[in-house]
Amino acid sequence: MKAILQRQAIISEVTVSQLEVMPDHVNMLISFKPKYAPSNIVKNLKGASARIWFKQYPETKKLLWGGHLWSPSYYMGTLGDMSKEVVEKYIESQYTEAMRRQLKGYYGKK
């Protein structure tokens, strides 16, 4: 999924500063030209990535929520009062925590 999103971002003139694919969501730190509406960027990334994903992995369509890869909702925020570094650390910590939980479940440790 990471490669699919990165490829689609390039096509859509979106710069990806950070991208982590989690078990149940994706965190991205992106920038794009102001001529593009944020909602259109999200729709494009989600729609195109779903089409590519299902073309590569058609068997997964029946395993997902009504055949949809993405939920219709999303959260997008602007950096505003926080620095890019703060957001990068947050995304990295989310990934690290998800990996820790996954390993804990895999090895049965508490």
Secondary structure, 3 states (H helix, E strand, C coil): CHHHHHHHHHHCCEEEEEEEECCCCEEEEEEECCCCCHHHHHHHHHHHHHHHHHHHCHHHHHHCECCECCCCCCCCCCCCCCCHHHHHHHHHHHHHHHHHHHHHHHHCCC
